[in-house]
């Protein structure tokens, strides 16, 4: 993805079209800049149940909100360490109530906002203890409101309640099952299973909601099912997993 444009595609779901048919281009918006609707290094996108699109505009240190057709609605954020400010933030997610959860990478914390940008709460500080972070990088929310954060340099994923209370964690540095080398992104399916981009191990790992290892796939390469620095991940309602294979484009 370019640093200044957001692209939207539609999946094709008809009986007469094969499942592996390419997506259908719909629209795009944005250009490099700092005005409303401009971007400088888009890092993540999330959509609420009404179809509103939230974009993490990293180098502009803000979140921007758009309609499903790309009409600008609002924005919030500036550079800093105060409530509602960001420092090189990458990941965001939206819960069932429309609240926006931001992984504030440079400030080593998580911030939660209403869908209109009103600050609600925050938690986290630099460290390796429970509820601390060293590079929080990605956000996922499960069906019951639990929040999952990839803790990049601590090589783990932490799980919190919707109120930010620490629940559990999984992962240590390594190449074994359930171990990570820079977990970059996390997605959660309807059953509560986690799918984690194990970036420097060039694989995806699947763990259940308790952090127990289930499966993995991927090795370094450019062939089908191989990766070179996987950087983003999503799972659909049918359980299909989509991985952004960064260096392989």
C-alpha positions in Angstrom: 0.0 0.0 0.0 1.2 3.5 -0.8 1.8 6.0 2.0 -1.1 8.2 1.0 -4.0 6.1 -0.6 -6.6 3.7 0.8 -8.0 1.1 -1.6 -11.3 -0.7 -1.1 -12.2 -4.0 -2.8 -15.3 -6.1 -2.8 -15.3 -9.9 -2.6 -17.4 -11.7 -5.1 -19.8 -14.2 -3.6 -22.1 -15.7 -6.2 -22.6 -19.3 -7.1 -21.5 -18.8 -10.6 -18.1 -17.4 -9.6 -15.2 -19.5 -8.4 -14.0 -18.9 -4.9 -10.6 -17.9 -6.1 -11.9 -15.2 -8.4 -10.1 -11.8 -8.0 -11.7 -9.1 -5.9 -13.6 -6.3 -7.6 -12.2 -2.8 -7.3 -14.7 -0.3 -5.8 -13.1 3.0 -4.9 -10.2 4.7 -3.3 -9.4 8.0 -1.5 -6.5 9.9 -0.1 -3.2 11.4 -1.1 0.0 12.2 0.7 -0.5 15.1 3.1 -1.9 16.2 6.5 -5.3 17.7 5.5 -8.6 15.9 6.1 -8.6 12.8 4.0 -4.8 12.9 3.4 -2.4 10.3 4.8 1.2 9.9 5.7 2.0 6.2 6.2 -1.3 4.4 6.6 -0.6 1.6 9.1 -4.0 -0.1 9.8 -7.7 0.0 8.9 -10.8 -1.2 10.9 -14.5 -1.1 10.1 -17.4 -0.8 12.5 -20.7 -2.5 12.2 -22.2 0.5 10.5 -19.5 0.4 7.8 -17.5 3.4 9.0 -13.8 3.1 8.2 -11.2 4.1 10.7 -7.6 4.6 9.5 -4.4 4.8 11.6 -2.6 7.7 9.9 0.7 7.0 11.6 3.1 9.8 10.6 0.3 12.3 11.1 -0.3 10.9 14.6 -4.0 10.7 14.2 -7.0 8.5 13.5 -9.3 9.4 10.7 -12.9 8.3 10.3 -14.7 8.0 7.0 -18.0 6.7 5.6 -17.9 3.4 3.7 -17.6 5.5 0.5 -14.7 7.5 1.7 -16.4 10.7 2.9 -14.4 12.3 5.7 -16.3 12.3 9.0 -13.8 13.3 11.8 -10.3 12.9 13.1 -8.5 13.0 16.4 -4.9 12.9 17.7 -1.6 14.7 17.7 1.9 13.9 18.5 2.6 13.5 22.2 2.2 11.3 25.3 -1.0 12.8 26.8 -4.4 11.3 26.7 -5.6 11.3 23.0 -2.1 11.9 21.7 0.0 9.3 19.7 3.6 8.5 19.1 4.1 6.4 16.0 1.0 4.3 16.5 0.4 1.4 14.2 -2.6 -0.8 15.0 -6.2 -0.2 15.7 -9.4 -2.2 16.2 -13.1 -1.6 16.7 -15.3 -3.4 19.3 -18.9 -4.3 19.0 -19.9 -1.0 20.6 -18.0 1.1 18.1 -15.2 2.0 20.4 -11.8 2.4 18.8 -8.7 0.7 20.4 -5.3 2.0 19.4 -1.9 0.3 19.9 0.1 3.4 20.7 3.5 1.9 19.8 5.9 4.7 20.7 4.1 5.4 24.0 4.0 1.7 24.9 0.3 1.8 25.8 -3.2 1.1 24.6 -5.8 3.9 24.3 -9.5 3.5 23.9 -11.8 6.1 22.3 -15.5 6.4 21.4 -16.3 6.2 17.7 -16.3 10.0 17.6 -12.8 10.3 19.2 -13.7 10.9 22.8 -10.9 9.5 25.0 -12.2 6.7 27.3 -9.3 5.0 29.0 -5.7 3.8 28.6 -3.3 1.3 30.0 0.3 0.2 29.7 3.9 1.4 30.2 7.3 0.3 29.0 8.3 -3.0 30.4 7.9 -6.8 30.2 5.6 -7.4 33.1 1.9 -8.2 32.9 0.1 -5.3 31.1 3.4 -3.6 30.1 4.6 -3.3 26.5 7.7 -3.0 24.4 6.2 -2.0 21.0 2.5 -2.7 21.1 1.8 -3.2 17.4 -1.6 -4.7 16.5 -5.1 -5.0 17.9 -7.8 -7.6 17.6 -11.1 -7.8 19.5 -13.1 -11.1 20.0 -16.8 -11.6 20.1 -17.0 -11.0 23.9 -15.0 -7.8 23.8 -11.6 -9.2 24.9 -8.7 -7.2 23.4 -5.6 -8.9 22.0 -2.3 -6.9 21.6 0.8 -8.0 19.8 3.8 -7.0 22.1 6.4 -6.9 19.4 9.8 -6.7 21.2 8.5 -8.8 24.1 7.7 -11.6 21.6 4.2 -12.2 23.0 0.5 -11.5 22.7 -1.4 -10.1 25.7 -5.1 -10.5 26.3 -7.2 -7.9 28.2 -10.8 -7.4 29.1 -12.8 -4.7 27.4 -11.9 -2.5 30.4 -8.2 -3.1 30.0 -7.8 -5.6 32.8 -4.9 -8.0 32.1 -6.1 -11.6 31.5 -3.3 -13.6 30.1 -0.4 -13.7 27.7 1.3 -16.2 25.3 4.7 -16.4 23.7 8.4 -16.1 24.2 11.3 -15.6 21.8 12.0 -18.6 19.8 11.2 -20.8 16.7 9.2 -23.5 18.4 5.4 -24.0 18.6 3.9 -21.1 20.4 7.1 -19.1 20.3 7.6 -15.9 18.3 10.2 -13.7 16.8 8.5 -10.3 16.5 4.8 -11.1 16.4 3.5 -8.3 14.1 -0.3 -8.8 13.8 -3.1 -10.7 15.3 -6.6 -11.6 14.2 -9.3 -13.6 16.1 -12.0 -15.8 14.6 -15.6 -16.4 15.8 -14.4 -19.3 18.0 -11.8 -17.1 19.8 -8.8 -18.7 18.0 -5.9 -16.3 17.4 -4.0 -16.1 14.2 -0.6 -14.4 14.6 1.9 -13.2 12.1 5.2 -14.5 13.4 7.1 -12.0 11.3 10.8 -13.0 11.5 9.9 -16.7 11.5 8.0 -16.1 8.3 5.0 -18.1 9.4 1.4 -17.8 10.8 0.6 -19.5 14.0 -2.9 -20.5 15.2 -3.5 -20.6 19.0 -6.8 -21.1 20.8 -8.2 -18.5 23.1 -6.2 -19.7 26.1 -2.9 -19.4 24.1 -2.5 -23.2 23.5 -0.8 -23.9 20.2 -3.0 -25.4 17.5 -1.2 -25.2 14.1 1.2 -23.2 11.9 2.1 -22.7 8.3 4.7 -20.9 6.2 8.4 -20.7 5.6 10.7 -18.1 4.0 10.1 -17.9 0.3 8.1 -16.5 -2.5 6.0 -19.5 -3.5 2.3 -20.2 -2.5 2.0 -20.5 1.2 5.5 -19.0 1.8 6.2 -15.6 3.3 8.8 -12.9 3.4 8.1 -10.8 6.4 4.3 -11.2 6.8 2.9 -7.8 8.0 -0.9 -7.9 8.3 -3.6 -10.5 8.9 -7.4 -10.9 8.9 -9.9 -13.7 9.2 -13.4 -13.8 7.7 -16.6 -15.3 9.0 -15.9 -18.5 7.1 -12.5 -18.9 8.9 -10.4 -18.0 5.8 -7.2 -16.2 6.8 -5.7 -13.4 4.7 -2.1 -12.5 5.1 -0.3 -9.4 3.8 3.1 -10.7 2.5 5.1 -7.5 2.8 8.4 -8.1 1.0 6.8 -10.4 -1.6 4.4 -7.6 -2.4 
